Amino acid sequence: MKNNQTPQKTINYEVFLEGVGVHSGERSAITLRPAQENSGITLLNKKFPNDLLQIGTVVPEQAMHATVLKAKTWAVSTVEHLMAAIHGLEIDNLLVEIEGFELPILDGSALPFVQAIQATGLKIQIEPKQFVTPKQTLRFEEQKKYIEIQPANKDNTLYFDYSVNFEHPLVRDSRMSGSLSPTYFTREIAPARTFGFLEQLPLLRKHGLAKGTTLGNTVVVGQEIVLNSQRFEDEFIRHKLLDLIGDLTLLGKPLAGTIIAHKTGHSFTRKIIEHSIQHPDQWEAFTSK
C-alpha cells in the first residue's frame, strides 16, 4: 500500500448485541466478527449458514419502513442502523452473524452499535481501502423526492446536502449539510433515534409492523406534543440522514463524492443500489483520489 492510501479496517474482537425487532417485537441478536481484507461486509443467518448475503451484490426489497435484504433462503429486516454505524466508523470488512430475521432496534439509533464497536476497537489492515463514485452525475427523482450524486473530485470524502419537510406542525422543515467523518457521525448523527407519528401506529400494527416500538426506542410524535424527550432539536432530519447513510452502505464500498437529497426513504434510496448493480459500467471503484 502506498503512503498516501487509506488502509482497510475491521474490528479487533467479536461483538454481541441482542434486543427486540422494532417491527416483529421478537428477540433478535447479532454477533459482529473480524473479517479478512477485501472480504467486505457479509451477513450470515445461523439457521442458513451456507446462504450468505454479500453487501454490494443485493438490491434491497421494496419496503417503506425498513431496509430489507433477501438471500435465497432467508431475509433480514431493519439493517440500516447497523449499516450506518459500519459506514460512519469506516469499517470495510466484517462478518455479521444474525439470530432471527430482524436486527435488534436497541435504543432506536446507531449509537449502541457505534459504542459496541468502539469498545472492541478497530484493526488497521494492510490492503488499501476502496471507494466508489459515479463516473458522471446521477439523479433520481420521484414526485417530490430526489437524490443527486456528483462524482468525487479531489478526495475520498462524502459530502452531503440533505433536506426534508413533513406535513406536521411539530416537525419542522430542516436541512443539513457537511462532510462525513467518524467524529461527525458519532457526535451528530449516530444518536438520532427513529421516530413515528402516533396516529399511524394502529395502521402499522394492523399490518404486522411496529410491534416492538416503545418510548425507549422511538420518538413518538402526537398531534400536539412529542411524547418523549429529544436528543436534538432537529432529531428527525438527523435520523433520516442516518438512514440514508445506512442505505448507501449497501453499495458495498463507501461512496465518495457529493450527495444532494430531499425527502428520501428506504424504498426510494434503493434506486441507487439497483443502478450500481445493473449499470456497473457507470460507476468507478478506486483506492484514493
N, C-alpha and C positions, 0 to 999 in steps of 0.2 A: 504494500500500500504506500502511495506517495505521501509526503509530509503534509500536503495541503488537503488531503482527503479525509472525510469524516468516517470513523470506524463504525461497524455494525455493533449492536448491543443486544444482550439477552439479560436474564436475571441470574443472580448468584445461586439461589436455592429455591426450592418449590414453595408455593404459597397456596394455602387452603382458605376458601371463603364459602360460607353457607348462609341460607336465608330462605325466603319465600319468593315465588314469582309474582310480580305485580298483577299480572292478568289471570294466571291459573290459581293463585293462592296456595299452591302446593310447594313443599320443600324442594329446594334445588341446591346444588353445590358445584363448585369448580375447584380444580387444582391447576395452578399455573406451574409449568416446569421449564427449566432452561432448555434451549434448543440450539442445534449446531448452526454455524454460519451458512448463509444462503438458503436456509430451510423455510424462512418466512413464518407466518402465523398459521398454525394448524389447529383445527378443532376436532376433538375425538369424543364420541359418546361411549361410556363404559359398557353399555349393552350391545354396542355395534362396533367393536374395536378395529374391524377391518375396513370400515367405511369412513374414510377421513374427509373432512372439509378443508380445503386449502384456500385461504383468503387470497383473493385476486383472480380466482377461477370460477366463481359462482356469482350469479346475479341474485340479489335478494328478492323475495316474493313480494307481490303486491299486497301491502298491509299498511293501514292508516296509523295504527297506534304503537307500532314497534317494528324493529328490523328483524326479519325472519329469514333464516337461511335453511336450505334443504339439501341434504345428501341423498343418496339413493334409497336408504332405508330408515332415515330419521330426520328430524328437523329440530331447530332450536330457535327460540324467540328471545327478543329483548337483549341483543348482543351489543347495542350501541354504546352503552356507558363504559363497558369494559374496553371496547374498541377505541373509544375516545381516550381512555387512560393510556392505552398502548401507543397511540399516535402522539398524545401530548407529552409522554415521557421518552419518546424517540426510541422505542423498542422495535427491533427488526425481526427477531427470531424467538418464537415462543410456542410451546405446546399447551393447549387449553383442554384439559380433560373434564368432561361435563357429566354430572349426575342429574338426570331429569331432562326436561325439554324446554326449559326457560331458565335464563340466568337469574340469579337472585337480585332483587331490586335493592337490598340493603337500605341505605337512607334516601334512595331516590336520585342520587348524584353519582359522579365518577370518583368522588373523594375517597371512599373506602378502598376502592381498587388502587388508587394512587398511593395511599398511605401504606397499604399492604406490600405493594411493590417496592416502595422506598425503604421499608423496614428490612427487606432482604437485600436490597442494593442491586445495582446494575453491573454487569460484567462487560468490559470492553473486549471486543473480538478483533481479529486481525484483518478480515476482509473489509473492503470499503463499503460504506452504506450506499444503497441505490435509491434514487429518486425517480419520480415520473412526472411528466408535464406534457400538455398537448403541444403538437407542432405548430398549430395555429389556434387563434381564439375560438373557443366553442361557446355556444349559447343555447340554452334550453328554456323554453317558455311554455306555460300552460295557464291560460286565463290570466290571473294577476300575479302568478308566481314566475320567477325566472332565476336562472343561475348562469353566470358568465365566467368562464375560466380563461385567463390570459396566460400565455406561456411564461416560464421562468426566464429571467433576463441575465442578471449577473451573479445570482447566488441561489442557494438551495431553500430559501425561506418561503413559507406560505403566508402571503398577505391576504387579509380578508376585509370586506366591507359588507356587513350583514344588517338587514333591516326587517322589521316585522310590523304589522298592525293587526289589532284584534278588535272585533266589534263588541267590546265590553267596556263599561265605564271605569272598571278598576284596573284594567290592563292597558297601559299607555302605548302609543306608537313609540318604537325605540329603534336605535341604530348603534352599532358597534363597529369600530374599525381598528386595525392594528396588524401586528405580525405575531405569529405563533412561536412560542418558545416554551420549554419545560417550566420555567419560572412563571411566566404569564399564565399558562394553562393551569398550573397548580393553584395559583392565587386567585385568578379572576374567573375561571370557567368551571373547573372541576367541582367546586362546592355547590353549584347551582342545581337545585332539585327539580325533578319532574313535577308538572302541575296539571291540574284538571279543573273543569267547571262543574260545580255541584249539581247543576240542573241536568247535566249529561250523564250522571252516574247511573240512574235507573236503566237507561237505554244501553249503556255499556255492559252492565251486569246481565241484562236480558240476553245479550249476545255472547255471554260467557267471558267477558273481559272485566278487568279492574277488580277481580275478586280478592286480590291481595293488597289493595290500596288502604292506607291508614294515614292519619295525620303525621305519623312519624316518617313516612316515605314519600308523601305527595303534598305539595302546596295546593290547598283546595280554595277555589275562588267561588264565593257565593254571589248573590245578586247585589248585596250592599257592603259586604266586608270580605276580607281574606281571612279564612278561619284559623290559620296558624301564622306564626311569625316568619318573616322572610329573612334570608341571609344577605340579600342585596335588594336595594330598592327596585332595580331592574332585573330581578332574578329570572323573569320569564324569557327575555331575549337571550340571556346568558345560557339558559338551558337549551334553547333552540339552537344556539351556536354549538353547544356541546354535542347535541345530536348530529348536527351537520358534520362535525369533525369525526365523530364515530363512524358515520356512514361513509365518509371519504376514505377511511382506513381500509374499506373493502376493495379499494383499487389494488391492494397487495403491496404497494410501495408508497412511501409518503409523498403526497402531492407537493410540488414546488410551483410557484407562480402566484397569481393573484386571482382570488375568487370573489365575485360580486354577486350577492344573492339576496332575494327578497321573498319572505313568507314561504320558505321551503318546509317540506315534511318528508317522512321516510319514503312514501310512495312516489314522491317526485324526485328525490335525490338519487334513487335507484337508476334513473336515466343515465347518470354519469357512469356508473359501474357497467351498465348494459352497453353503453357506447364503447368503453375501453376494451371490453371483451369481444364485441362484434367488429370493431374497427381498430385493431391494434396498430395498423399502419399509420394512424393519425395521432399516435402517442409516441413519446420518446422516453426511454429509460436511460439514466446517466448516473455517474458516480459523483460528480461535482461540477460546479459552474465556476 
